[in-house]
Amino acid sequence: MLKLSRKTVLALEAVVDIAYNARPEPVQAKEITERQGIPQRYLEQVMQHLVHANVLKGVRGPRGGYRLARERRRITVGEVVRLVGQIEGAQDEIDENAGSELGEKVVRPLIDAAVAKMLEDLDQVTIEDLCRQANEANVPGRNNKKLDFTI
């Protein structure tokens, strides 16, 4: 089954967390690791890559952290997936010269087409869409924590 890597899913969760929680101050990495359970050392690596790719903006200082570099509606899930794929590099890629003629002419084109279709579908989903879904699902965030009036 074609699946996104764990790193990709965690990076996507971090970007959505920032989009969902970055008002008015930026979101600190420590907050993301607490809410999402993302390992700190992994998070910093992927966040810096997303800053360089102009998805996130790093804010320095005691109240620093991360915020989106662009509007939520202008960042797609497909873009984040591709960027994390660049971080992961070619470690899982198949050597073009390896394998059989059957694999080269039949199996690989099928897999390549499936991946291209998946990315095309993910390009239709924005971070704004995911934030809207989180809001509709009543996912608690920094600014919309569920209140408990139990005494």
N, C-alpha and C positions, 0 to 999 in steps of 0.2 A: 504494500500500500504506500502510495506517495504521501509523505508527511513532511511538514516543516520541521527543521531541527529545533532542539530545546533552546539553543541560543536565539534563534529567530523568534520563537514564541515569547521568550523573556524580554527581548528587545522591544517587541511590539507592545507588551504589557507596560514596559517602562515609558514608552512614548505616549501611550494612551493615559497612563497615570499622570504624567506631566501635563498633558492637555486638559485632563479632567480636574486637576488640583491646583494649577498655577494661576491663582488669582487672589490677591494682587501681587503677592511675593512669588519669587521663583520656588520651585520644588527642590529640596535638598536630596542628595543621593541617599542619605541615611533614612529619610522618610519613605523613599521608594522601596528600599530593601526591607523595611519594617512592614509595609503594606503588602508588598508583592512576594516577599520571600526570595528575592533575587540576591545571589551572593555579591557582596560589595566589590570584590576585585574584578569580577566579570562585568559588573555594571559600569564601573569607571572606564574600562576598555571600550565597551560598546558605545557609551555616551560620547567619548572623545571622537570616535569615528563618525557618529551622527552629527556632532558639532562641525567637524570638517566638511561634512556633506551638506551643510546648511539646512538640516532638519531641526536641530536644536541649537540653542544659544546658551553658552555658559556665562553665568553671572558670578563675578568674584566678590569676596567680602564676607563679613560675618553672617549676613542674611542671604548669601549667594546660593546658587544652585543651578537649576536648568529651567528654561522655558522654551517654547516652540520658537523657531526662527521665522516661521511663516504661519499664516492663518491655518487653523485646523482643517479647513475645507480644501486647502491646497496641498496637503500631504496625503498620499495614498498608502494603503497597506502594501501594495505591490512595490512601491519605492523603498519602504523600510525592509521588506523581505530581500530585495536585490542588494541593498547596502550591507546587510548582515551576511549575505552570501559572499560578498567581496571580502569580509573579515575572515570568514571561514576558509577562504581561498580554494585552492584546487585539491585539497586533501582527499576528497571523495570522488573526484572526477576520473573518468575512465580514459586511459591513454588512447588517442585516436587510432594508433597503429596496433593496439592490442585487440584480441578477440577474433571472432570468425567473420566470414563474409555475411552470414545470416544475421549476426548481431549488428554489423555495420550497416547493412542495407534494409533490414526489416525492424529489428527490435529497437535500436537506438533512435531511429526517426519517430517511432511510436512514442517512446518516452519523451523525447524532445518536444513533440507536439503536445503531449499531455501537460508538461511543465509550462510551455508557452501559454496554453489555454488557462491554466491555473493562475499564472501571473496576470494575464489579461483580465480575468475575473477579479483578482485582488486590486487591480488598478481602478476598478469601479467603486471601491469602498474607500472612503476617506476617514481620517482620524475623527473628524466631526461626526460622521455616521456612528462610529464606535462610542463616542462620548454620549451621543443621543441615546444609544441603546443602553449604556450604563445608567443613565439618568432614568430612563423608562423602567429599568429593572431595579431601581432604588438602591443602586450600589452606593454605599456611603463613601464620601470623599472628605477632603480637608474642609471644604466650605459647605458641605451639605450633610454633615453627620446626623444620623438619626437621633432624635431626642428621646430620652426615656423619662417619662413622667411618673414612674413607679416610686412610691414612697415606702 
